[in-house]
């Protein structure tokens, strides 16, 4: 099995139940945001643990901006 399929499988295992359970509580935009966060976390873990790549400072800054985006999507205005 290639590494790409492994990443996709792990993401799928988290996202399908999350979408089914979450559709009762979250909007479509919020569910998509959750999906992207799961993808990012799985990708980072896989990159560091399996591919032995380091997370550079600019990646972490970009991920920080994504965290701010999550705040705005989930904040009740």
PDB file of N, CA, C and O in Angstrom:
ATOM      1  N   UNK A   1       0.858  -1.173   0.000  1.00  0.00           N
ATOM      2  CA  UNK A   1       0.000   0.000   0.000  1.00  0.00           C
ATOM      3  C   UNK A   1       0.902   1.233   0.000  1.00  0.00           C
ATOM      4  O   UNK A   1       1.843   1.313   0.790  1.00  0.00           O
ATOM      5  N   UNK A   2       0.626   2.170  -0.860  1.00  0.00           N
ATOM      6  CA  UNK A   2       1.443   3.386  -0.915  1.00  0.00           C
ATOM      7  C   UNK A   2       1.113   4.301   0.251  1.00  0.00           C
ATOM      8  O   UNK A   2       0.062   4.182   0.880  1.00  0.00           O
ATOM      9  N   UNK A   3       2.024   5.208   0.524  1.00  0.00           N
ATOM     10  CA  UNK A   3       1.825   6.120   1.659  1.00  0.00           C
ATOM     11  C   UNK A   3       0.608   7.022   1.455  1.00  0.00           C
ATOM     12  O   UNK A   3      -0.067   7.373   2.423  1.00  0.00           O
ATOM     13  N   UNK A   4       0.325   7.398   0.222  1.00  0.00           N
ATOM     14  CA  UNK A   4      -0.843   8.237  -0.054  1.00  0.00           C
ATOM     15  C   UNK A   4      -2.141   7.545   0.327  1.00  0.00           C
ATOM     16  O   UNK A   4      -3.040   8.168   0.892  1.00  0.00           O
ATOM     17  N   UNK A   5      -2.238   6.263   0.021  1.00  0.00           N
ATOM     18  CA  UNK A   5      -3.435   5.511   0.385  1.00  0.00           C
ATOM     19  C   UNK A   5      -3.554   5.364   1.890  1.00  0.00           C
ATOM     20  O   UNK A   5      -4.661   5.380   2.428  1.00  0.00           O
ATOM     21  N   UNK A   6      -2.430   5.221   2.576  1.00  0.00           N
ATOM     22  CA  UNK A   6      -2.445   5.100   4.029  1.00  0.00           C
ATOM     23  C   UNK A   6      -2.969   6.385   4.662  1.00  0.00           C
ATOM     24  O   UNK A   6      -3.792   6.342   5.577  1.00  0.00           O
ATOM     25  N   UNK A   7      -2.497   7.513   4.181  1.00  0.00           N
ATOM     26  CA  UNK A   7      -2.978   8.799   4.692  1.00  0.00           C
ATOM     27  C   UNK A   7      -4.488   8.931   4.452  1.00  0.00           C
ATOM     28  O   UNK A   7      -5.237   9.308   5.353  1.00  0.00           O
ATOM     29  N   UNK A   8      -4.914   8.620   3.246  1.00  0.00           N
ATOM     30  CA  UNK A   8      -6.331   8.745   2.906  1.00  0.00           C
ATOM     31  C   UNK A   8      -7.186   7.829   3.775  1.00  0.00           C
ATOM     32  O   UNK A   8      -8.271   8.220   4.204  1.00  0.00           O
ATOM     33  N   UNK A   9      -6.711   6.624   4.035  1.00  0.00           N
ATOM     34  CA  UNK A   9      -7.473   5.677   4.849  1.00  0.00           C
ATOM     35  C   UNK A   9      -7.651   6.198   6.273  1.00  0.00           C
ATOM     36  O   UNK A   9      -8.751   6.141   6.823  1.00  0.00           O
ATOM     37  N   UNK A  10      -6.580   6.701   6.867  1.00  0.00           N
ATOM     38  CA  UNK A  10      -6.660   7.218   8.237  1.00  0.00           C
ATOM     39  C   UNK A  10      -7.613   8.413   8.295  1.00  0.00           C
ATOM     40  O   UNK A  10      -8.440   8.511   9.202  1.00  0.00           O
ATOM     41  N   UNK A  11      -7.492   9.314   7.329  1.00  0.00           N
ATOM     42  CA  UNK A  11      -8.397  10.462   7.282  1.00  0.00           C
ATOM     43  C   UNK A  11      -9.845  10.005   7.161  1.00  0.00           C
ATOM     44  O   UNK A  11     -10.722  10.513   7.859  1.00  0.00           O
ATOM     45  N   UNK A  12     -10.089   9.056   6.285  1.00  0.00           N
ATOM     46  CA  UNK A  12     -11.441   8.540   6.049  1.00  0.00           C
ATOM     47  C   UNK A  12     -12.025   7.955   7.331  1.00  0.00           C
ATOM     48  O   UNK A  12     -13.200   8.165   7.634  1.00  0.00           O
ATOM     49  N   UNK A  13     -11.211   7.226   8.077  1.00  0.00           N
ATOM     50  CA  UNK A  13     -11.677   6.598   9.315  1.00  0.00           C
ATOM     51  C   UNK A  13     -12.150   7.633  10.331  1.00  0.00           C
ATOM     52  O   UNK A  13     -13.046   7.357  11.129  1.00  0.00           O
ATOM     53  N   UNK A  14     -11.559   8.808  10.304  1.00  0.00           N
ATOM     54  CA  UNK A  14     -11.985   9.870  11.218  1.00  0.00           C
ATOM     55  C   UNK A  14     -13.124  10.700  10.639  1.00  0.00           C
ATOM     56  O   UNK A  14     -14.034  11.092  11.368  1.00  0.00           O
ATOM     57  N   UNK A  15     -13.085  10.967   9.355  1.00  0.00           N
ATOM     58  CA  UNK A  15     -14.010  11.931   8.771  1.00  0.00           C
ATOM     59  C   UNK A  15     -15.422  11.398   8.592  1.00  0.00           C
ATOM     60  O   UNK A  15     -16.384  12.139   8.797  1.00  0.00           O
ATOM     61  N   UNK A  16     -15.572  10.144   8.219  1.00  0.00           N
ATOM     62  CA  UNK A  16     -16.922   9.625   7.985  1.00  0.00           C
ATOM     63  C   UNK A  16     -17.752   9.648   9.270  1.00  0.00           C
ATOM     64  O   UNK A  16     -18.862  10.181   9.265  1.00  0.00           O
ATOM     65  N   UNK A  17     -17.249   9.088  10.365  1.00  0.00           N
ATOM     66  CA  UNK A  17     -18.043   9.185  11.603  1.00  0.00           C
ATOM     67  C   UNK A  17     -18.250  10.632  12.059  1.00  0.00           C
ATOM     68  O   UNK A  17     -19.317  10.981  12.564  1.00  0.00           O
ATOM     69  N   UNK A  18     -17.237  11.463  11.880  1.00  0.00           N
ATOM     70  CA  UNK A  18     -17.359  12.864  12.293  1.00  0.00           C
ATOM     71  C   UNK A  18     -18.462  13.564  11.511  1.00  0.00           C
ATOM     72  O   UNK A  18     -19.235  14.327  12.091  1.00  0.00           O
ATOM     73  N   UNK A  19     -18.551  13.320  10.214  1.00  0.00           N
ATOM     74  CA  UNK A  19     -19.593  13.951   9.405  1.00  0.00           C
ATOM     75  C   UNK A  19     -20.976  13.440   9.769  1.00  0.00           C
ATOM     76  O   UNK A  19     -21.931  14.216   9.812  1.00  0.00           O
ATOM     77  N   UNK A  20     -21.094  12.157  10.029  1.00  0.00           N
ATOM     78  CA  UNK A  20     -22.407  11.597  10.388  1.00  0.00           C
ATOM     79  C   UNK A  20     -22.879  12.117  11.736  1.00  0.00           C
ATOM     80  O   UNK A  20     -24.028  12.535  11.885  1.00  0.00           O
ATOM     81  N   UNK A  21     -21.998  12.089  12.700  1.00  0.00           N
ATOM     82  CA  UNK A  21     -22.354  12.550  14.043  1.00  0.00           C
ATOM     83  C   UNK A  21     -22.521  14.066  14.051  1.00  0.00           C
ATOM     84  O   UNK A  21     -23.460  14.596  14.645  1.00  0.00           O
ATOM     85  N   UNK A  22     -21.610  14.745  13.392  1.00  0.00           N
ATOM     86  CA  UNK A  22     -21.592  16.201  13.439  1.00  0.00           C
ATOM     87  C   UNK A  22     -22.689  16.892  12.684  1.00  0.00           C
ATOM     88  O   UNK A  22     -22.985  18.053  12.967  1.00  0.00           O
ATOM     89  N   UNK A  23     -23.310  16.222  11.726  1.00  0.00           N
ATOM     90  CA  UNK A  23     -24.336  16.882  10.914  1.00  0.00           C
ATOM     91  C   UNK A  23     -25.542  17.304  11.746  1.00  0.00           C
ATOM     92  O   UNK A  23     -26.327  18.148  11.312  1.00  0.00           O
ATOM     93  N   UNK A  24     -25.697  16.733  12.927  1.00  0.00           N
ATOM     94  CA  UNK A  24     -26.809  17.115  13.803  1.00  0.00           C
ATOM     95  C   UNK A  24     -26.515  18.408  14.563  1.00  0.00           C
ATOM     96  O   UNK A  24     -27.431  19.079  15.038  1.00  0.00           O
ATOM     97  N   UNK A  25     -25.231  18.751  14.672  1.00  0.00           N
ATOM     98  CA  UNK A  25     -24.847  19.888  15.511  1.00  0.00           C
ATOM     99  C   UNK A  25     -24.152  21.011  14.749  1.00  0.00           C
ATOM    100  O   UNK A  25     -24.241  22.171  15.151  1.00  0.00           O
ATOM    101  N   UNK A  26     -23.458  20.687  13.651  1.00  0.00           N
ATOM    102  CA  UNK A  26     -22.629  21.672  12.964  1.00  0.00           C
ATOM    103  C   UNK A  26     -23.170  21.989  11.578  1.00  0.00           C
ATOM    104  O   UNK A  26     -23.860  21.180  10.958  1.00  0.00           O
ATOM    105  N   UNK A  27     -22.838  23.193  11.104  1.00  0.00           N
ATOM    106  CA  UNK A  27     -23.201  23.583   9.741  1.00  0.00           C
ATOM    107  C   UNK A  27     -22.245  22.904   8.761  1.00  0.00           C
ATOM    108  O   UNK A  27     -21.244  22.309   9.161  1.00  0.00           O
ATOM    109  N   UNK A  28     -22.565  23.001   7.492  1.00  0.00           N
ATOM    110  CA  UNK A  28     -21.708  22.421   6.461  1.00  0.00           C
ATOM    111  C   UNK A  28     -20.329  23.063   6.468  1.00  0.00           C
ATOM    112  O   UNK A  28     -19.327  22.363   6.321  1.00  0.00           O
ATOM    113  N   UNK A  29     -20.257  24.371   6.634  1.00  0.00           N
ATOM    114  CA  UNK A  29     -18.963  25.061   6.681  1.00  0.00           C
ATOM    115  C   UNK A  29     -18.136  24.602   7.882  1.00  0.00           C
ATOM    116  O   UNK A  29     -16.919  24.438   7.786  1.00  0.00           O
ATOM    117  N   UNK A  30     -18.803  24.400   8.997  1.00  0.00           N
ATOM    118  CA  UNK A  30     -18.085  23.931  10.183  1.00  0.00           C
ATOM    119  C   UNK A  30     -17.583  22.503   9.996  1.00  0.00           C
ATOM    120  O   UNK A  30     -16.466  22.184  10.404  1.00  0.00           O
ATOM    121  N   UNK A  31     -18.394  21.641   9.384  1.00  0.00           N
ATOM    122  CA  UNK A  31     -17.957  20.269   9.124  1.00  0.00           C
ATOM    123  C   UNK A  31     -16.762  20.245   8.176  1.00  0.00           C
ATOM    124  O   UNK A  31     -15.835  19.459   8.370  1.00  0.00           O
ATOM    125  N   UNK A  32     -16.777  21.094   7.159  1.00  0.00           N
ATOM    126  CA  UNK A  32     -15.648  21.157   6.232  1.00  0.00           C
ATOM    127  C   UNK A  32     -14.398  21.647   6.949  1.00  0.00           C
ATOM    128  O   UNK A  32     -13.299  21.164   6.675  1.00  0.00           O
ATOM    129  N   UNK A  33     -14.550  22.584   7.849  1.00  0.00           N
ATOM    130  CA  UNK A  33     -13.416  23.081   8.632  1.00  0.00           C
ATOM    131  C   UNK A  33     -12.846  21.964   9.499  1.00  0.00           C
ATOM    132  O   UNK A  33     -11.629  21.800   9.581  1.00  0.00           O
ATOM    133  N   UNK A  34     -13.713  21.200  10.142  1.00  0.00           N
ATOM    134  CA  UNK A  34     -13.259  20.061  10.938  1.00  0.00           C
ATOM    135  C   UNK A  34     -12.506  19.069  10.058  1.00  0.00           C
ATOM    136  O   UNK A  34     -11.461  18.550  10.450  1.00  0.00           O
ATOM    137  N   UNK A  35     -13.037  18.813   8.878  1.00  0.00           N
ATOM    138  CA  UNK A  35     -12.389  17.889   7.940  1.00  0.00           C
ATOM    139  C   UNK A  35     -10.986  18.369   7.591  1.00  0.00           C
ATOM    140  O   UNK A  35     -10.050  17.570   7.568  1.00  0.00           O
ATOM    141  N   UNK A  36     -10.831  19.640   7.323  1.00  0.00           N
ATOM    142  CA  UNK A  36      -9.513  20.173   6.966  1.00  0.00           C
ATOM    143  C   UNK A  36      -8.537  20.094   8.131  1.00  0.00           C
ATOM    144  O   UNK A  36      -7.352  19.828   7.931  1.00  0.00           O
ATOM    145  N   UNK A  37      -9.024  20.321   9.339  1.00  0.00           N
ATOM    146  CA  UNK A  37      -8.154  20.216  10.515  1.00  0.00           C
ATOM    147  C   UNK A  37      -7.694  18.769  10.700  1.00  0.00           C
ATOM    148  O   UNK A  37      -6.521  18.523  10.982  1.00  0.00           O
ATOM    149  N   UNK A  38      -8.607  17.816  10.544  1.00  0.00           N
ATOM    150  CA  UNK A  38      -8.240  16.405  10.652  1.00  0.00           C
ATOM    151  C   UNK A  38      -7.201  16.059   9.589  1.00  0.00           C
ATOM    152  O   UNK A  38      -6.211  15.391   9.885  1.00  0.00           O
ATOM    153  N   UNK A  39      -7.420  16.510   8.351  1.00  0.00           N
ATOM    154  CA  UNK A  39      -6.469  16.253   7.277  1.00  0.00           C
ATOM    155  C   UNK A  39      -5.102  16.814   7.620  1.00  0.00           C
ATOM    156  O   UNK A  39      -4.090  16.141   7.420  1.00  0.00           O
ATOM    157  N   UNK A  40      -5.056  18.021   8.128  1.00  0.00           N
ATOM    158  CA  UNK A  40      -3.793  18.666   8.472  1.00  0.00           C
ATOM    159  C   UNK A  40      -3.068  17.918   9.588  1.00  0.00           C
ATOM    160  O   UNK A  40      -1.856  17.713   9.515  1.00  0.00           O
ATOM    161  N   UNK A  41      -3.802  17.513  10.612  1.00  0.00           N
ATOM    162  CA  UNK A  41      -3.193  16.800  11.741  1.00  0.00           C
ATOM    163  C   UNK A  41      -2.641  15.450  11.281  1.00  0.00           C
ATOM    164  O   UNK A  41      -1.517  15.090  11.632  1.00  0.00           O
ATOM    165  N   UNK A  42      -3.418  14.705  10.505  1.00  0.00           N
ATOM    166  CA  UNK A  42      -2.960  13.399  10.013  1.00  0.00           C
ATOM    167  C   UNK A  42      -1.747  13.580   9.102  1.00  0.00           C
ATOM    168  O   UNK A  42      -0.769  12.840   9.214  1.00  0.00           O
ATOM    169  N   UNK A  43      -1.807  14.553   8.208  1.00  0.00           N
ATOM    170  CA  UNK A  43      -0.700  14.807   7.291  1.00  0.00           C
ATOM    171  C   UNK A  43       0.572  15.178   8.046  1.00  0.00           C
ATOM    172  O   UNK A  43       1.650  14.672   7.733  1.00  0.00           O
ATOM    173  N   UNK A  44       0.454  16.051   9.027  1.00  0.00           N
ATOM    174  CA  UNK A  44       1.636  16.455   9.807  1.00  0.00           C
ATOM    175  C   UNK A  44       2.214  15.272  10.573  1.00  0.00           C
ATOM    176  O   UNK A  44       3.426  15.060  10.576  1.00  0.00           O
ATOM    177  N   UNK A  45       1.353  14.513  11.216  1.00  0.00           N
ATOM    178  CA  UNK A  45       1.829  13.338  11.950  1.00  0.00           C
ATOM    179  C   UNK A  45       2.519  12.350  11.037  1.00  0.00           C
ATOM    180  O   UNK A  45       3.581  11.829  11.377  1.00  0.00           O
ATOM    181  N   UNK A  46       1.934  12.086   9.888  1.00  0.00           N
ATOM    182  CA  UNK A  46       2.519  11.160   8.925  1.00  0.00           C
ATOM    183  C   UNK A  46       3.846  11.677   8.405  1.00  0.00           C
ATOM    184  O   UNK A  46       4.810  10.920   8.295  1.00  0.00           O
ATOM    185  N   UNK A  47       3.901  12.958   8.087  1.00  0.00           N
ATOM    186  CA  UNK A  47       5.138  13.552   7.562  1.00  0.00           C
ATOM    187  C   UNK A  47       6.277  13.458   8.572  1.00  0.00           C
ATOM    188  O   UNK A  47       7.409  13.138   8.211  1.00  0.00           O
ATOM    189  N   UNK A  48       5.974  13.736   9.827  1.00  0.00           N
ATOM    190  CA  UNK A  48       7.016  13.733  10.859  1.00  0.00           C
ATOM    191  C   UNK A  48       7.400  12.308  11.253  1.00  0.00           C
ATOM    192  O   UNK A  48       8.584  11.983  11.329  1.00  0.00           O
ATOM    193  N   UNK A  49       6.412  11.466  11.501  1.00  0.00           N
ATOM    194  CA  UNK A  49       6.686  10.138  12.035  1.00  0.00           C
ATOM    195  C   UNK A  49       7.140   9.130  10.978  1.00  0.00           C
ATOM    196  O   UNK A  49       8.042   8.333  11.235  1.00  0.00           O
ATOM    197  N   UNK A  50       6.535   9.157   9.816  1.00  0.00           N
ATOM    198  CA  UNK A  50       6.834   8.150   8.793  1.00  0.00           C
ATOM    199  C   UNK A  50       7.846   8.632   7.769  1.00  0.00           C
ATOM    200  O   UNK A  50       8.793   7.920   7.434  1.00  0.00           O
ATOM    201  N   UNK A  51       7.641   9.844   7.274  1.00  0.00           N
ATOM    202  CA  UNK A  51       8.540  10.374   6.240  1.00  0.00           C
ATOM    203  C   UNK A  51       9.775  11.050   6.813  1.00  0.00           C
ATOM    204  O   UNK A  51      10.701  11.394   6.078  1.00  0.00           O
ATOM    205  N   UNK A  52       9.786  11.240   8.138  1.00  0.00           N
ATOM    206  CA  UNK A  52      10.935  11.837   8.839  1.00  0.00           C
ATOM    207  C   UNK A  52      11.242  13.250   8.350  1.00  0.00           C
ATOM    208  O   UNK A  52      12.404  13.648   8.268  1.00  0.00           O
ATOM    209  N   UNK A  53      10.201  13.995   8.030  1.00  0.00           N
ATOM    210  CA  UNK A  53      10.360  15.395   7.636  1.00  0.00           C
ATOM    211  C   UNK A  53      10.126  16.280   8.849  1.00  0.00           C
ATOM    212  O   UNK A  53       9.329  15.943   9.724  1.00  0.00           O
ATOM    213  N   UNK A  54      10.807  17.395   8.902  1.00  0.00           N
ATOM    214  CA  UNK A  54      10.614  18.308  10.020  1.00  0.00           C
ATOM    215  C   UNK A  54       9.548  19.335   9.683  1.00  0.00           C
ATOM    216  O   UNK A  54       9.342  19.680   8.519  1.00  0.00           O
ATOM    217  N   UNK A  55       8.878  19.815  10.713  1.00  0.00           N
ATOM    218  CA  UNK A  55       7.936  20.915  10.535  1.00  0.00           C
ATOM    219  C   UNK A  55       8.720  22.216  10.654  1.00  0.00           C
ATOM    220  O   UNK A  55       9.237  22.542  11.723  1.00  0.00           O
ATOM    221  N   UNK A  56       8.804  22.940   9.581  1.00  0.00           N
ATOM    222  CA  UNK A  56       9.558  24.192   9.569  1.00  0.00           C
ATOM    223  C   UNK A  56       8.726  25.318  10.169  1.00  0.00           C
ATOM    224  O   UNK A  56       7.506  25.208  10.290  1.00  0.00           O
ATOM    225  N   UNK A  57       9.394  26.391  10.539  1.00  0.00           N
ATOM    226  CA  UNK A  57       8.718  27.510  11.195  1.00  0.00           C
ATOM    227  C   UNK A  57       7.611  28.101  10.333  1.00  0.00           C
ATOM    228  O   UNK A  57       6.553  28.473  10.840  1.00  0.00           O
ATOM    229  N   UNK A  58       7.856  28.186   9.027  1.00  0.00           N
ATOM    230  CA  UNK A  58       6.838  28.791   8.161  1.00  0.00           C
ATOM    231  C   UNK A  58       5.599  27.892   8.037  1.00  0.00           C
ATOM    232  O   UNK A  58       4.492  28.396   7.850  1.00  0.00           O
ATOM    233  N   UNK A  59       5.775  26.576   8.139  1.00  0.00           N
ATOM    234  CA  UNK A  59       4.622  25.679   8.158  1.00  0.00           C
ATOM    235  C   UNK A  59       3.795  25.942   9.414  1.00  0.00           C
ATOM    236  O   UNK A  59       2.568  26.022   9.360  1.00  0.00           O
ATOM    237  N   UNK A  60       4.485  26.074  10.539  1.00  0.00           N
ATOM    238  CA  UNK A  60       3.801  26.308  11.807  1.00  0.00           C
ATOM    239  C   UNK A  60       3.059  27.644  11.813  1.00  0.00           C
ATOM    240  O   UNK A  60       1.969  27.746  12.377  1.00  0.00           O
ATOM    241  N   UNK A  61       3.642  28.662  11.192  1.00  0.00           N
ATOM    242  CA  UNK A  61       2.949  29.956  11.077  1.00  0.00           C
ATOM    243  C   UNK A  61       1.690  29.799  10.229  1.00  0.00           C
ATOM    244  O   UNK A  61       0.627  30.311  10.581  1.00  0.00           O
ATOM    245  N   UNK A  62       1.817  29.090   9.114  1.00  0.00           N
ATOM    246  CA  UNK A  62       0.645  28.842   8.265  1.00  0.00           C
ATOM    247  C   UNK A  62      -0.438  28.082   8.999  1.00  0.00           C
ATOM    248  O   UNK A  62      -1.619  28.402   8.868  1.00  0.00           O
ATOM    249  N   UNK A  63      -0.048  27.067   9.780  1.00  0.00           N
ATOM    250  CA  UNK A  63      -1.010  26.302  10.558  1.00  0.00           C
ATOM    251  C   UNK A  63      -1.656  27.183  11.623  1.00  0.00           C
ATOM    252  O   UNK A  63      -2.832  27.019  11.949  1.00  0.00           O
ATOM    253  N   UNK A  64      -0.881  28.112  12.156  1.00  0.00           N
ATOM    254  CA  UNK A  64      -1.434  29.063  13.116  1.00  0.00           C
ATOM    255  C   UNK A  64      -2.524  29.924  12.500  1.00  0.00           C
ATOM    256  O   UNK A  64      -3.549  30.191  13.127  1.00  0.00           O
ATOM    257  N   UNK A  65      -2.292  30.356  11.262  1.00  0.00           N
ATOM    258  CA  UNK A  65      -3.323  31.129  10.559  1.00  0.00           C
ATOM    259  C   UNK A  65      -4.580  30.278  10.340  1.00  0.00           C
ATOM    260  O   UNK A  65      -5.702  30.778  10.419  1.00  0.00           O
ATOM    261  N   UNK A  66      -4.376  29.003  10.068  1.00  0.00           N
ATOM    262  CA  UNK A  66      -5.531  28.112   9.916  1.00  0.00           C
ATOM    263  C   UNK A  66      -6.286  27.981  11.230  1.00  0.00           C
ATOM    264  O   UNK A  66      -7.514  27.888  11.233  1.00  0.00           O
ATOM    265  N   UNK A  67      -5.569  27.972  12.341  1.00  0.00           N
ATOM    266  CA  UNK A  67      -6.220  27.914  13.653  1.00  0.00           C
ATOM    267  C   UNK A  67      -7.074  29.164  13.878  1.00  0.00           C
ATOM    268  O   UNK A  67      -8.162  29.083  14.448  1.00  0.00           O
ATOM    269  N   UNK A  68      -6.581  30.307  13.432  1.00  0.00           N
ATOM    270  CA  UNK A  68      -7.364  31.541  13.524  1.00  0.00           C
ATOM    271  C   UNK A  68      -8.621  31.425  12.662  1.00  0.00           C
ATOM    272  O   UNK A  68      -9.693  31.878  13.062  1.00  0.00           O
ATOM    273  N   UNK A  69      -8.492  30.823  11.487  1.00  0.00           N
ATOM    274  CA  UNK A  69      -9.655  30.616  10.626  1.00  0.00           C
ATOM    275  C   UNK A  69     -10.685  29.735  11.320  1.00  0.00           C
ATOM    276  O   UNK A  69     -11.885  29.998  11.241  1.00  0.00           O
ATOM    277  N   UNK A  70     -10.223  28.696  11.996  1.00  0.00           N
ATOM    278  CA  UNK A  70     -11.129  27.823  12.747  1.00  0.00           C
ATOM    279  C   UNK A  70     -11.885  28.633  13.798  1.00  0.00           C
ATOM    280  O   UNK A  70     -13.090  28.454  13.977  1.00  0.00           O
ATOM    281  N   UNK A  71     -11.187  29.509  14.480  1.00  0.00           N
ATOM    282  CA  UNK A  71     -11.834  30.366  15.475  1.00  0.00           C
ATOM    283  C   UNK A  71     -12.982  31.146  14.846  1.00  0.00           C
ATOM    284  O   UNK A  71     -14.084  31.182  15.395  1.00  0.00           O
ATOM    285  N   UNK A  72     -12.730  31.772  13.695  1.00  0.00           N
ATOM    286  CA  UNK A  72     -13.759  32.598  13.068  1.00  0.00           C
ATOM    287  C   UNK A  72     -14.934  31.766  12.558  1.00  0.00           C
ATOM    288  O   UNK A  72     -16.074  32.229  12.582  1.00  0.00           O
ATOM    289  N   UNK A  73     -14.672  30.558  12.103  1.00  0.00           N
ATOM    290  CA  UNK A  73     -15.761  29.704  11.604  1.00  0.00           C
ATOM    291  C   UNK A  73     -16.663  29.249  12.758  1.00  0.00           C
ATOM    292  O   UNK A  73     -17.880  29.157  12.595  1.00  0.00           O
ATOM    293  N   UNK A  74     -16.074  28.969  13.908  1.00  0.00           N
ATOM    294  CA  UNK A  74     -16.846  28.410  15.027  1.00  0.00           C
ATOM    295  C   UNK A  74     -17.338  29.442  16.040  1.00  0.00           C
ATOM    296  O   UNK A  74     -18.163  29.118  16.895  1.00  0.00           O
ATOM    297  N   UNK A  75     -16.855  30.650  15.960  1.00  0.00           N
ATOM    298  CA  UNK A  75     -17.265  31.706  16.893  1.00  0.00           C
ATOM    299  C   UNK A  75     -18.717  32.089  16.663  1.00  0.00           C
ATOM    300  O   UNK A  75     -19.130  32.327  15.528  1.00  0.00           O
ATOM    301  N   UNK A  76     -19.484  32.147  17.733  1.00  0.00           N
ATOM    302  CA  UNK A  76     -20.887  32.583  17.643  1.00  0.00           C
ATOM    303  C   UNK A  76     -20.907  34.113  17.669  1.00  0.00           C
ATOM    304  O   UNK A  76     -20.505  34.716  18.665  1.00  0.00           O
ATOM    305  N   UNK A  77     -21.363  34.739  16.600  1.00  0.00           N
ATOM    306  CA  UNK A  77     -21.363  36.194  16.495  1.00  0.00           C
ATOM    307  C   UNK A  77     -22.711  36.748  16.822  1.00  0.00           C
ATOM    308  O   UNK A  77     -22.904  37.964  16.787  1.00  0.00           O
TER     309      UNK A  77
END
